[in-house]
C-alpha cells in the first residue's frame, strides 16, 4: 500500500472539514464585530458553535438581523 498518495475521499473530507471550521470562525468574527438587538448576538454565537453548519445558517439568515447604523 502506498501511503504517500492519499485517496480522493480523504482529501475531499479534509477540505469539507476545513471549510466547515472556516465558515464557523468567520461567522463568529462577524457576529462579535456587529451590533444586534437584545440577546441576538449571544443566540447567533451559540447557534454557530453548537448547530451543524451553524456558520452557513448565520450567513444565510443571521446577517439580515444586524442593526444598521
URTA-V165191 format. One record per helix or strand of 2 or more residues. SS is the DSSP state (a for helix, b for strand). FROM is the first residue (numbers start at 1). LEN is the number of residues. Records with the same first field share a line. If there is no record, write none. Layout:
# URTA-V165191
SS = FROM-LEN + FROM-LEN
This chain:
# URTA-V165191
a = 8-26 + 40-11 + 54-12
